[in-house]
Amino acid sequence: MRKILVVLLLLGVMVSCSEDESTPNEQSPEFPENLSLIAQKVAAEDTITIRGEHFSDQEIYTVTFAKNKTGKLIETQSEVLKVQVPKEAQSGEVRLTYKNRTEVVGTVVIIEFPKVTHLSKTSLNTGDLLTIHGSGFLTDEKYTVTFTDSVIGALQEITENTIQVVVPENAESGTVTLTYNGETKEIGAIEIIQKGETRLFAYVAYDKIVELNPEDGTEIETIATVGADYLGKLNYSPINDELIGLQSYGAVTPSYDFTRIHITTGEVSRTELKHYEDLVMTAEGKLYAYVAYDKIVELNPEDGTEIGTIATLGADYFGKMVYAKATHELIGLQSYGTTTPGYDLTKINIATGEVSRIVLKHYEDLVMTTEGKLYAYVAYDKIVELNPEDGSEITTIATLGADYFGKMVYAKATHELIGLQSYGTTTPGYDFTKINIATGEVSRTELKHYEDLIIKN
């Protein structure tokens, strides 16, 4: 009997051992596989989704952002992990940690409202260029700059540290706000000075820049003394509220400076550069130059350095260059032939560099208005309007007579063409001549001679 009990006991032990060996060991949950996080732009406290396999709501996962900022787990499913972005999160890699193992699952860009430090100017005219300085601007994001009263400005350029915006025509003095990603903040205030004002400047040869009264040409004040070196190719620059031009020095082999005159402070700065035959500054603050008998280039309006070539024009001389905002083109007259010169209306598409030429007669000067109207002076005769598409004459604006008319500019506020008209031969006299474009009325006021006129509309 005792032997039987021993045998049964041994059999029981063997069966028990056999069952233990046949039962698989329970395995600890594995690290999730096939992890992915689509690179995305998110704001603090947004929810991101990490996709993968083998997540378990019974386990603890840790999701960290750049600078070891930990996100809050919102939801765990077998193939999805949802995490709230912490307030202190920064752009960079996102990591998943589970049981002492960590893997990178993707990257995020944290959307933050830019830090604005200051506005470039606090007193401006409508149409001026305002630069917003700061950090954290994203060039591929959408920003909205709003002026008083709820008038949105047109953005011109976005860099990492600046936004450039044109002050809209109907803006009023008051606050400026910036809107980004649904959030709006007040970033400063501006004063609209003399809204719609036209300011007229003149160059006294080998001496100074003065401001003139656009009504009658009388001198208001001296803006700056520029010295005995000749200053030409003058333009108004909206970027820093300046006049810019080329100043030559030396007689046998002339050299040239890129000269800038601040019209408020009178400060003059000069940077050496090579010669250009003509300069044109656009209302958006882009500066283009003509290299004689060759090409059009873009210059940096801060120092005159070449940025790049816009178009090659060939050996025929190109002059009377103006900017057409509506079509983003440079337009001028290109001459060819020597004994009997011919002329083309030449148009350069700035974006593509495409050049088109249309035969037309010669004009002594061209002016393009901000509204896209093109006017030309027929020497010793009249002002006509041209079709900017093909250069054909549309109509005669006014007859000026046999006295030569030059230095023509357009005054937007009064819709007039302004220039200097000379008379007499032995001792020439000069008139400040204004042409009302709408009525054709011509008025002339005697004044002294100026080498150039520059207008700020």
Phi and psi in degrees as a GROMACS rama.xvg file:
@    title "Ramachandran Plot"
@    xaxis  label "Phi"
@    yaxis  label "Psi"
@TYPE xy
-63.8635  -37.8132  ARG-2
-64.5702  -38.5318  LYS-3
-63.4205  -42.1514  ILE-4
-63.2221  -39.7289  LEU-5
-64.3496  -43.1712  VAL-6
-62.4658  -44.9891  VAL-7
-62.3012  -39.5388  LEU-8
-63.4314  -43.2009  LEU-9
-64.1287  -41.2915  LEU-10
-61.6028  -39.8338  LEU-11
-62.9282  -41.6057  GLY-12
-63.5954  -42.2998  VAL-13
-63.992  -43.5421  MET-14
-62.3133  -41.8708  VAL-15
-62.1942  -43.9946  SER-16
-64.1396  -39.8192  CYS-17
-62.6106  -40.376  SER-18
-67.1085  -38.6179  GLU-19
-62.425  -41.0254  ASP-20
-69.9451  -29.8059  GLU-21
-84.2213  -12.5517  SER-22
-86.2788  119.888  THR-23
-66.0014  148.23  PRO-24
-71.0682  140.313  ASN-25
-71.1134  125.826  GLU-26
-93.9836  143.353  GLN-27
-70.509  148.099  SER-28
-54.1021  139.594  PRO-29
-86.5131  164.403  GLU-30
-67.9764  133.59  PHE-31
-52.9915  146.939  PRO-32
-114.685  166.431  GLU-33
52.1584  46.9974  ASN-34
-73.4593  141.971  LEU-35
-153.157  147.628  SER-36
-144.86  111.041  LEU-37
-63.5542  127.457  ILE-38
-54.6863  127.631  ALA-39
-149.137  164.826  GLN-40
-104.494  123.956  LYS-41
-135.719  158.101  VAL-42
-102.24  163.33  ALA-43
-57.531  138.588  ALA-44
74.5968  5.01902  GLU-45
-72.7364  165.964  ASP-46
-107.704  129.556  THR-47
-108.375  157.274  ILE-48
-119.477  123.219  THR-49
-101.134  125.194  ILE-50
-102.664  149.166  ARG-51
178.731  -162.075  GLY-52
-130.896  148.557  GLU-53
73.7985  30.0367  HIS-54
-73.9515  151.306  PHE-55
-136.545  132.901  SER-56
-75.3135  -0.86812  ASP-57
-94.6556  -4.42567  GLN-58
-109.019  165.713  GLU-59
-110.067  122.843  ILE-60
-117.283  148.971  TYR-61
-122.714  127.526  THR-62
-115.469  122.003  VAL-63
-118.878  147.965  THR-64
-107.609  -178.843  PHE-65
-53.8393  149.258  ALA-66
64.4308  24.5229  LYS-67
58.7434  35.7549  ASN-68
-87.9287  125.683  LYS-69
-92.958  132.954  THR-70
-86.4894  162.24  GLY-71
-96.7451  125.734  LYS-72
-69.8174  127.559  LEU-73
-103.093  -39.8219  ILE-74
-156.055  140.698  GLU-75
-127.828  123.107  THR-76
-125.858  175.078  GLN-77
-62.6688  -28.8914  SER-78
-124.153  8.50844  GLU-79
-142.592  136.886  VAL-80
-128.129  120.095  LEU-81
-106.506  132.499  LYS-82
-133.541  138.19  VAL-83
-88.1103  131.371  GLN-84
-71.1177  127.588  VAL-85
-69.0511  156.694  PRO-86
-60.9285  -33.6116  LYS-87
-90.2796  6.60606  GLU-88
-61.9116  148.307  ALA-89
-124.444  159.709  GLN-90
-61.3756  143.326  SER-91
148.972  -158.391  GLY-92
-75.492  149.927  GLU-93
-113.858  129.959  VAL-94
-119.523  144.809  ARG-95
-111.662  129.212  LEU-96
-119.405  132.462  THR-97
-148.741  122.136  TYR-98
49.6438  54.6105  LYS-99
68.5677  11.4551  ASN-100
-116.462  134.795  ARG-101
-128.412  136.005  THR-102
-136.152  148.545  GLU-103
-79.8598  128.515  VAL-104
-106.585  -10.1161  VAL-105
158.807  -169.334  GLY-106
-131.943  155.269  THR-107
-133.882  152.776  VAL-108
-108.254  119.109  VAL-109
-82.8104  119.062  ILE-110
-76.9371  118.573  ILE-111
-124.818  145.71  GLU-112
-67.7788  130.517  PHE-113
-58.2015  152.223  PRO-114
-93.232  111.645  LYS-115
-93.6996  127.458  VAL-116
-96.7474  -43.5426  THR-117
-167.994  165.21  HIS-118
-98.3381  146.751  LEU-119
-64.3368  -33.5205  SER-120
-144.411  152.421  LYS-121
-113.086  -10.1284  THR-122
-125.049  117.93  SER-123
-142.553  165.784  LEU-124
-99.3063  158.337  ASN-125
-62.3545  143.157  THR-126
91.0211  -13.3784  GLY-127
-73.1622  160.192  ASP-128
-95.5316  123.728  LEU-129
-107.676  130.398  LEU-130
-107.226  125.47  THR-131
-96.3219  118.744  ILE-132
-99.3287  144.029  HIS-133
172.781  -148.011  GLY-134
-150.093  159.092  SER-135
85.0134  12.7306  GLY-136
-75.2627  140.885  PHE-137
-110.301  125.574  LEU-138
-67.7781  -20.8772  THR-139
-103.718  14.401  ASP-140
-105.012  164.336  GLU-141
-100.938  125.097  LYS-142
-121.601  151.219  TYR-143
-126.938  124.785  THR-144
-107.963  122.189  VAL-145
-119.034  134.625  THR-146
-107.374  167.029  PHE-147
-72.0798  134.875  THR-148
-100.32  105.577  ASP-149
54.065  37.7146  SER-150
-104.361  124.223  VAL-151
-90.6031  132.832  ILE-152
-88.1525  155.544  GLY-153
-86.8832  119.821  ALA-154
-72.5409  136.605  LEU-155
-106.573  -37.7295  GLN-156
-158.766  142.221  GLU-157
-125.095  126.279  ILE-158
-122.017  -178.917  THR-159
-62.3516  -28.2446  GLU-160
-118.18  -2.0548  ASN-161
-145.93  154.647  THR-162
-127.914  129.047  ILE-163
-105.673  131.651  GLN-164
-139.391  143.327  VAL-165
-88.11  130.048  VAL-166
-67.9489  118.645  VAL-167
-67.5164  157.825  PRO-168
-58.8949  -37.5791  GLU-169
-100.613  20.8084  ASN-170
-70.4644  150.293  ALA-171
-118.525  162.537  GLU-172
-60.9511  139.645  SER-173
151.424  -157.647  GLY-174
-78.7579  156.632  THR-175
-120.222  132.106  VAL-176
-120.445  153.786  THR-177
-119.756  129.962  LEU-178
-115.508  130.986  THR-179
-149.879  130.173  TYR-180
54.0813  39.7695  ASN-181
82.4704  -0.883035  GLY-182
-111.714  136.28  GLU-183
-121.383  133.227  THR-184
-133.241  146.16  LYS-185
-78.0211  128.065  GLU-186
-116.14  -0.336565  ILE-187
158.379  -172.391  GLY-188
-141.855  148.701  ALA-189
-132.061  160.063  ILE-190
-115.258  126.023  GLU-191
-82.5185  112.72  ILE-192
-96.2348  125.176  ILE-193
48.1509  62.6763  GLN-194
-52.5121  131.376  LYS-195
77.0773  9.15366  GLY-196
-69.984  144.965  GLU-197
-110.595  128.061  THR-198
-114.819  134.069  ARG-199
-118.652  128.848  LEU-200
-120.665  153.671  PHE-201
-137.795  151.012  ALA-202
-105.383  121.615  TYR-203
-89.0191  115.807  VAL-204
-53.0027  132.778  ALA-205
60.58  30.164  TYR-206
-148.557  -74.4653  ASP-207
-156.378  169.565  LYS-208
-107.197  131.285  ILE-209
-124.57  157.797  VAL-210
-99.9791  136.381  GLU-211
-110.885  153.23  LEU-212
-75.1994  118.16  ASN-213
-67.934  -8.83553  PRO-214
-79.6135  -41.3367  GLU-215
-137.039  -0.0249414  ASP-216
83.0796  2.70155  GLY-217
-69.5356  148.155  THR-218
-73.7363  132.487  GLU-219
-93.289  -51.2909  ILE-220
-167.117  165.292  GLU-221
-85.7073  128.696  THR-222
-85.5664  -45.3814  ILE-223
-163.721  148.725  ALA-224
-94.9313  126.741  THR-225
-110.816  -2.66587  VAL-226
89.8129  -176.458  GLY-227
-82.4575  -10.2565  ALA-228
-75.8855  133.705  ASP-229
-66.6181  134.97  TYR-230
-114.538  123.561  LEU-231
-137.209  -178.267  GLY-232
57.761  39.2607  LYS-233
-73.6242  138.516  LEU-234
-138.701  156.99  ASN-235
-92.1666  131.952  TYR-236
-108.865  119.166  SER-237
-76.1224  -11.2737  PRO-238
-64.7016  -51.0462  ILE-239
-121.624  18.9849  ASN-240
57.0826  57.2252  ASP-241
-130.308  162.542  GLU-242
-102.346  136.107  LEU-243
-127.01  148.654  ILE-244
-167.647  -175.022  GLY-245
-110.662  129.225  LEU-246
-115.409  125.632  GLN-247
-101.475  149.704  SER-248
-149.082  152.965  TYR-249
91.1588  144.783  GLY-250
-103.606  -53.4236  ALA-251
-67.7271  -51.8569  VAL-252
-125.207  92.2151  THR-253
-62.9949  144.063  PRO-254
-115.213  167.316  SER-255
-136.119  146.008  TYR-256
-118.944  144.795  ASP-257
-85.7167  108.718  PHE-258
-107.636  132.806  THR-259
-122.27  132.23  ARG-260
-122.977  116.05  ILE-261
-77.5889  122.879  HIS-262
-77.5401  -12.7886  ILE-263
-92.8264  -45.7334  THR-264
-92.8522  -20.2935  THR-265
78.6096  4.02046  GLY-266
-66.6086  136.261  GLU-267
-116.95  128.603  VAL-268
-125.947  145.088  SER-269
-132.87  134.205  ARG-270
-128.805  128.192  THR-271
-67.0117  139.3  GLU-272
-158.709  174.948  LEU-273
-80.9668  172.597  LYS-274
-81.7978  141.885  HIS-275
-126.417  146.096  TYR-276
-77.8019  -26.8695  GLU-277
-157.594  153.348  ASP-278
-129.131  144.844  LEU-279
-138.267  127.086  VAL-280
-107.128  129.828  MET-281
-86.9164  165.005  THR-282
-64.9435  -21.1991  ALA-283
-86.7745  -0.825006  GLU-284
90.8573  17.1283  GLY-285
-94.8494  139.293  LYS-286
-116.951  126.525  LEU-287
-122.587  148.645  TYR-288
-135.638  151.351  ALA-289
-106.129  122.747  TYR-290
-89.9905  116.628  VAL-291
-52.9229  132.132  ALA-292
60.0242  31.3093  TYR-293
-148.988  -76.3887  ASP-294
-156.535  170.54  LYS-295
-107.315  132.709  ILE-296
-126.562  157.567  VAL-297
-97.6738  136.823  GLU-298
-113.384  153.65  LEU-299
-75.5653  118.559  ASN-300
-68.6977  -8.493  PRO-301
-82.8257  -36.8108  GLU-302
-139.203  -0.22471  ASP-303
81.929  2.40642  GLY-304
-69.5185  148.119  THR-305
-74.1909  132.568  GLU-306
-93.591  -43.0875  ILE-307
-179.342  167.219  GLY-308
-87.2821  131.056  THR-309
-88.1516  -46.3754  ILE-310
-162.506  150.514  ALA-311
-98.5737  129.655  THR-312
-105.572  -16.5252  LEU-313
90.9291  -171.544  GLY-314
-83.0132  -10.3611  ALA-315
-75.3865  133.153  ASP-316
-66.9477  136.883  TYR-317
-117.063  126.973  PHE-318
-144.251  -178.691  GLY-319
59.0038  37.6024  LYS-320
-70.3412  131.695  MET-321
-133.924  165.379  VAL-322
-111.238  129.455  TYR-323
-102.682  105.102  ALA-324
-64.9358  -39.891  LYS-325
-60.6709  -36.2932  ALA-326
-110.212  1.08734  THR-327
52.8671  52.9112  HIS-328
-127.347  155.57  GLU-329
-100.969  134.136  LEU-330
-125.831  139.421  ILE-331
-163.054  -175.702  GLY-332
-108.765  130.695  LEU-333
-116.601  125.379  GLN-334
-100.918  151.529  SER-335
-148.755  154.496  TYR-336
85.9676  156.952  GLY-337
-117.17  -52.0135  THR-338
-65.3068  -51.8369  THR-339
-126.394  90.6548  THR-340
-61.5539  144.732  PRO-341
-112.131  165.309  GLY-342
-136.129  143.883  TYR-343
-120.631  144.228  ASP-344
-82.6942  111.627  LEU-345
-105.983  130.854  THR-346
-122.019  132.426  LYS-347
-118.139  117.159  ILE-348
-76.0911  114.17  ASN-349
-65.4979  -36.0718  ILE-350
-71.142  -39.3428  ALA-351
-105.155  -18.9839  THR-352
80.6758  3.12944  GLY-353
-67.4309  136.64  GLU-354
-117.465  129.416  VAL-355
-125.14  144.388  SER-356
-131.103  134.414  ARG-357
-129.366  129.361  ILE-358
-66.7171  136.21  VAL-359
-156.771  174.525  LEU-360
-81.2853  172.265  LYS-361
-81.1841  140.791  HIS-362
-125.748  146.523  TYR-363
-77.9632  -27.1997  GLU-364
-157.759  152.987  ASP-365
-127.816  145.743  LEU-366
-138.368  130.242  VAL-367
-107.991  128.339  MET-368
-85.1581  165.852  THR-369
-66.819  -18.7682  THR-370
-89.3395  0.703476  GLU-371
90.9378  15.1806  GLY-372
-91.8656  139.848  LYS-373
-113.96  123.432  LEU-374
-119.653  148.879  TYR-375
-135.969  151.205  ALA-376
-105.618  122.842  TYR-377
-89.7448  116.981  VAL-378
-53.4369  132.083  ALA-379
59.9159  31.6142  TYR-380
-149.034  -76.2454  ASP-381
-156.288  170.25  LYS-382
-106.847  131.957  ILE-383
-126.318  156.522  VAL-384
-97.1619  135.773  GLU-385
-111.64  152.468  LEU-386
-77.4228  117.28  ASN-387
-67.3061  -11.5661  PRO-388
-77.2995  -41.7418  GLU-389
-134.934  0.200385  ASP-390
80.4962  2.39183  GLY-391
-70.1487  146.774  SER-392
-74.1243  131.518  GLU-393
-93.3955  -49.1171  ILE-394
-165.381  163.031  THR-395
-88.5208  128.7  THR-396
-86.0632  -45.9978  ILE-397
-162.131  149.488  ALA-398
-98.3127  129.426  THR-399
-105.579  -15.651  LEU-400
90.1735  -172.192  GLY-401
-82.5077  -10.3729  ALA-402
-75.0672  132.799  ASP-403
-66.9831  136.498  TYR-404
-116.41  126.197  PHE-405
-143.655  -178.361  GLY-406
59.5466  36.7432  LYS-407
-70.413  132.115  MET-408
-134.903  164.083  VAL-409
-110.936  127.106  TYR-410
-99.7033  108.162  ALA-411
-66.2148  -41.5766  LYS-412
-60.9122  -35.6234  ALA-413
-108.758  -0.779546  THR-414
54.0081  52.926  HIS-415
-127.978  155.109  GLU-416
-100.24  134.158  LEU-417
-124.385  140.47  ILE-418
-164.054  -175.798  GLY-419
-110.848  131.188  LEU-420
-116.565  124.982  GLN-421
-100.439  151.893  SER-422
-148.6  154.774  TYR-423
86.0098  156.695  GLY-424
-117.062  -51.4459  THR-425
-65.805  -51.3494  THR-426
-127.12  92.1126  THR-427
-62.2212  144.444  PRO-428
-111.855  166.619  GLY-429
-136.304  143.452  TYR-430
-119.161  144.332  ASP-431
-85.8827  107.333  PHE-432
-108.587  131.616  THR-433
-123.759  134.798  LYS-434
-118.86  117.299  ILE-435
-75.886  114.031  ASN-436
-65.3486  -35.9597  ILE-437
-70.8738  -39.7217  ALA-438
-105.108  -18.4674  THR-439
80.484  2.95783  GLY-440
-67.3494  136.656  GLU-441
-117.365  129.334  VAL-442
-123.571  143.3  SER-443
-131.357  132.23  ARG-444
-127.649  128.374  THR-445
-66.6311  139.464  GLU-446
-158.389  175.337  LEU-447
-81.2523  172.896  LYS-448
-81.5386  141.129  HIS-449
-126.071  146.659  TYR-450
-76.7255  -27.2493  GLU-451
-158.462  153.482  ASP-452
-120.356  141.152  LEU-453
-134.57  135.068  ILE-454
-119.478  144.111  ILE-455
-115.848  111.805  LYS-456
